[in-house]
Amino acid sequence: MMKFYHFDSIYELTSYFNTNEKCRRAIRDSRWEKGDVVCPYCGGHHCAERKDGRYRCHKCGSNFSVLVGTIFENTKIPLVKWFIAMYLVSCHKKGISSVQLATDINTTQKTAWYILHKVRTLFRQDDSVVLSGNVECDEMYLGGRETNKHEWKKTAKTQGRSTKTKTPIFGMAMVWKTEEVNRRTGEVKEKTHSFVNARKVKDARAATLIPIIEKFVAEGSTIITDELSAYCSLNPEKYNHIFVRHGAKEFTIGSYSTNGIEGFWAHFKRMVFSTYHFVSKNYLERYIDESVYRWNTREISEGARFLDMFCKAIGKVQYKDVRMCEAA
């Protein structure tokens, strides 16, 4: 596989991937590292290359290109633009809008929007990941700003945790600390790390939040929350529960706080409000996944993140996976 982690700037990426043939070669070498071309339809090995650059399977007789089974399948957009788009999405700390991407890669806004949502399908969170140790839990509400609306446009009784015009999002952050030595001074400093799992929920009631915690947080972990009554239903035999009473101006209890998950909320809000401005409820889950991925990979290099995204891009993504049903 190519050493994508060497591409730590957009200049290095575009200097190398300047033709579609180089992009195709990178995809081919990444999918079939040993040169054994595998048919994406029947799984047959040692498929023969045709004169037109496509491949033919001896087992099922299918003809296919190197792009079949990737997010680039059937695309009419140059692969160079796809690679640039993937890199821009991965390296922009607050995301990139479809309008800006359309300008950067010279496409229409509609095409850029489609590329962005196809790339976002690579950010799906792994539901098999289990959080343990110290886990901070919190909820936030997106939307529902009534202050600057005309009186006739305002919705009544939307204060607090009302979901009439707001969408609740629940997040969990596994937090741990390590010691790092400054190579120049030899000084030892403590560094805090966090790994986040977040998702859209229908409400912030115990019947909704507790099953999510029990699914993703290992028993014996310490759960740190605010004073929301929904968390009182946590089983004390499974978890050590610590309340941080924000209403009483209490923000830490010893070394425990909810600063980790609240830091993620701040990052997520900056992404939404400063870059996208508006996010549809139907596609909100994808924007959450994007923010979670960027947060969880913030300590690795741009090239390493692009390599990870490129490996994910080999999985097949269809149009129906991108254009979600409005009723969903």
C-alpha positions in Angstrom: 0.0 0.0 0.0 1.2 3.5 -0.7 2.6 5.5 2.1 -0.3 8.1 2.3 0.9 9.3 5.7 3.7 11.2 3.8 1.0 13.6 2.5 0.8 16.1 5.3 -0.2 19.1 3.2 -2.6 19.7 0.2 0.5 20.7 -1.8 2.2 17.4 -1.3 -1.0 15.5 -2.2 -1.8 17.5 -5.4 1.9 17.4 -6.5 1.8 13.6 -6.6 -1.9 12.8 -7.5 -2.0 15.0 -10.5 -3.5 12.5 -13.0 -6.4 10.1 -12.8 -4.1 7.2 -13.7 -2.0 7.7 -10.6 -5.2 7.7 -8.5 -6.4 4.5 -10.1 -3.0 2.9 -9.5 -3.1 3.9 -5.8 -6.6 2.3 -5.5 -5.5 -0.9 -7.3 -2.3 -1.2 -5.2 -4.3 -0.7 -2.0 -7.0 -3.2 -2.8 -4.8 -5.9 -4.3 -1.4 -5.4 -2.6 0.0 -8.7 -3.8 -1.3 -8.3 -7.4 -4.0 -10.9 -7.0 -7.0 -9.1 -8.5 -10.2 -10.4 -6.8 -13.6 -10.2 -8.5 -16.0 -8.0 -6.5 -19.0 -10.0 -7.7 -18.1 -13.6 -7.1 -14.8 -13.4 -5.2 -12.8 -15.2 -7.9 -9.0 -14.7 -7.8 -6.4 -13.9 -10.4 -8.6 -11.9 -12.7 -7.0 -10.9 -16.0 -6.4 -7.3 -17.0 -7.9 -6.3 -20.3 -6.5 -3.9 -22.9 -8.8 -1.1 -21.8 -7.6 -1.3 -18.2 -10.6 -3.2 -16.9 -10.5 -6.7 -15.5 -12.3 -9.9 -16.5 -13.2 -12.7 -14.0 -12.5 -16.2 -15.3 -14.9 -17.7 -12.8 -18.2 -15.7 -13.5 -17.2 -13.9 -16.7 -17.8 -10.4 -15.3 -16.0 -7.3 -16.5 -15.2 -4.7 -13.8 -12.9 -1.7 -13.1 -10.8 -1.0 -10.1 -13.4 1.4 -8.9 -16.2 -1.2 -8.4 -16.9 -1.7 -4.7 -15.5 1.7 -3.7 -17.1 5.1 -3.1 -15.8 6.1 -6.5 -17.8 3.5 -8.4 -19.6 4.8 -11.6 -18.3 8.4 -10.9 -17.9 10.8 -13.8 -16.0 13.2 -11.5 -12.2 13.0 -12.0 -10.5 11.0 -9.3 -8.1 13.8 -8.6 -11.0 15.9 -7.4 -12.2 13.0 -5.2 -8.8 12.7 -3.6 -8.6 16.5 -3.0 -12.1 16.5 -1.5 -11.3 13.7 0.9 -8.2 15.4 2.0 -9.9 18.7 2.6 -12.7 17.1 4.6 -10.2 15.3 6.8 -7.9 18.2 7.5 -10.3 21.1 8.0 -10.9 21.1 11.8 -14.4 22.6 11.5 -15.4 20.9 8.2 -15.9 22.4 4.8 -19.2 23.5 3.2 -20.4 22.3 -0.2 -20.2 25.8 -1.5 -16.5 26.2 -0.5 -15.7 22.7 -1.8 -17.3 23.4 -5.1 -15.0 26.4 -5.5 -11.9 24.5 -4.4 -12.4 21.6 -6.9 -14.3 23.5 -9.6 -17.6 21.6 -9.6 -21.2 22.6 -9.0 -22.5 23.0 -5.4 -24.8 20.0 -6.0 -21.9 17.8 -7.0 -19.8 19.0 -4.1 -22.7 18.3 -1.7 -23.0 14.7 -3.1 -19.2 14.2 -2.7 -19.3 15.4 0.9 -22.1 13.1 1.9 -20.5 10.1 0.2 -17.3 10.9 2.1 -19.3 11.2 5.4 -20.5 7.7 5.0 -16.9 6.7 5.8 -17.2 8.3 9.2 -19.8 5.8 10.6 -19.1 5.1 14.3 -18.3 1.5 15.3 -21.1 0.2 17.5 -18.8 -2.5 18.8 -16.5 -0.1 20.6 -16.9 -0.3 24.4 -16.0 2.6 26.7 -14.5 2.0 30.1 -12.8 3.7 33.0 -14.0 7.3 33.5 -16.8 8.0 31.1 -18.4 11.5 31.0 -22.1 11.6 29.8 -24.0 14.7 28.7 -26.7 15.8 26.3 -27.1 18.9 24.2 -29.9 20.4 22.0 -29.4 21.7 18.5 -31.6 24.3 16.9 -34.6 26.0 18.4 -33.3 29.5 18.5 -36.3 31.7 19.0 -34.7 35.0 20.1 -34.3 36.7 16.7 -37.4 35.4 15.0 -40.5 37.5 14.3 -43.2 37.0 16.9 -45.5 35.2 14.4 -42.7 32.7 13.6 -41.9 31.8 17.2 -43.0 28.5 18.6 -44.5 28.5 22.0 -43.1 26.6 25.0 -39.7 25.7 23.5 -37.7 26.5 26.7 -35.5 24.0 28.4 -35.5 20.5 27.0 -38.4 20.8 24.7 -38.0 18.9 21.4 -40.6 20.9 19.4 -37.9 22.8 17.5 -34.7 21.3 19.0 -33.0 18.0 18.4 -31.4 16.2 21.4 -28.0 14.7 21.0 -26.4 12.4 23.6 -22.7 12.0 24.0 -20.2 9.9 26.0 -16.5 10.6 26.4 -14.0 8.1 27.8 -11.3 10.2 29.5 -7.8 9.1 30.6 -4.6 10.8 31.4 -1.0 10.2 30.5 2.4 11.7 31.4 4.5 13.2 28.7 8.1 14.4 29.0 9.2 17.6 27.3 12.3 16.6 25.2 13.9 20.0 25.5 13.3 20.7 29.3 12.8 17.2 30.6 9.7 18.5 32.4 6.9 15.9 33.0 3.4 17.1 32.2 0.0 15.4 32.5 -2.0 15.2 29.3 -5.7 14.5 29.0 -7.1 12.3 26.2 -10.7 11.5 25.3 -12.6 9.2 23.0 -16.2 10.2 22.1 -19.3 8.3 21.1 -22.3 10.6 20.2 -25.7 10.1 18.5 -29.0 11.7 17.9 -31.8 10.6 20.3 -35.5 11.2 20.5 -35.4 12.7 24.0 -33.3 13.0 27.2 -35.4 10.7 29.3 -34.0 7.8 31.4 -35.8 5.2 29.1 -33.8 6.6 26.2 -30.4 7.3 27.7 -29.8 4.5 30.2 -30.0 1.6 27.5 -27.4 3.5 25.4 -25.1 3.8 28.4 -25.5 0.1 29.2 -24.8 -0.8 25.6 -21.6 1.2 25.2 -20.1 1.5 28.7 -18.5 -1.5 30.4 -19.7 -2.5 33.8 -17.5 -1.3 36.7 -16.8 2.1 34.9 -17.2 5.4 36.6 -20.0 7.5 35.1 -19.7 11.3 35.5 -22.8 13.4 34.7 -24.6 16.6 35.6 -27.7 16.6 37.9 -30.2 15.6 35.2 -32.7 13.3 36.9 -32.6 10.8 34.0 -29.2 9.6 35.2 -30.5 8.7 38.6 -31.8 5.5 37.1 -28.3 4.1 36.6 -27.8 0.8 38.3 -25.4 1.4 41.3 -24.3 -2.3 41.1 -23.0 -1.8 37.5 -21.6 1.7 37.6 -20.0 4.1 40.1 -22.0 7.3 39.5 -20.7 10.8 40.2 -22.9 13.9 40.0 -21.4 17.3 39.1 -24.0 19.8 40.2 -23.7 22.6 37.7 -26.8 24.3 39.0 -25.0 24.9 42.3 -21.9 26.3 40.5 -20.0 23.0 41.0 -17.9 22.1 38.1 -15.4 19.5 39.5 -15.5 16.9 42.2 -11.9 16.1 42.9 -10.4 15.0 39.6 -13.9 14.3 38.1 -15.7 16.7 35.7 -17.7 16.8 32.5 -15.1 19.0 30.7 -14.2 16.3 28.2 -17.7 15.9 26.7 -18.4 19.6 26.9 -15.2 20.3 25.0 -16.5 18.0 22.2 -19.9 19.9 22.3 -18.0 23.2 21.8 -16.2 21.7 18.8 -19.4 20.3 17.3 -21.2 23.6 17.7 -18.4 25.6 16.1 -18.5 23.2 13.1 -22.2 23.5 12.7 -22.7 27.2 13.3 -19.5 28.6 11.7 -19.3 26.2 8.7 -22.6 24.7 7.8 -24.9 27.2 9.5 -27.9 24.9 9.1 -28.1 21.1 9.4 -31.2 19.1 8.4 -32.5 16.7 11.0 -32.5 14.0 8.3 -28.8 14.3 7.9 -27.8 15.3 11.4 -26.4 11.8 12.3 -23.8 12.1 9.5 -22.6 15.5 10.8 -22.3 14.0 14.3 -20.3 11.1 12.9 -18.0 13.5 11.0 -17.4 15.6 14.2 -16.8 12.5 16.3 -14.3 11.1 13.7 -12.4 14.3 13.6 -12.3 14.6 17.4 -11.2 11.0 17.9 -8.4 11.3 15.3 -7.3 14.9 16.3 -3.9 13.6 17.7 -2.7 11.9 14.5 -1.2 13.6 11.4 -3.2 14.7 8.4 -1.5 12.1 6.3 -2.4 9.3 8.7 -6.0 10.4 8.8 -6.2 10.5 5.0 -4.7 7.0 4.9 -7.5 5.8 7.3 -10.1 7.5 5.2 -8.7 6.0 2.0 -8.8 2.5 3.5 -12.5 3.0 4.5 -13.2 4.3 0.9 -12.7 0.8 -0.5 -16.0 -0.3 1.1 -18.9 -0.1 -1.3 -21.3 2.9 -1.0 -24.4 3.2 -3.1 -26.4 6.3 -4.1 -29.3 5.2 -1.8 -26.9 5.3 1.1 -26.1 8.9 0.4 -29.5 10.3 -0.6 -31.4 9.5 2.6 -35.2 9.2 2.5 -36.8 12.4 3.7 -39.1 10.4 5.9 -36.2 8.7 7.7 
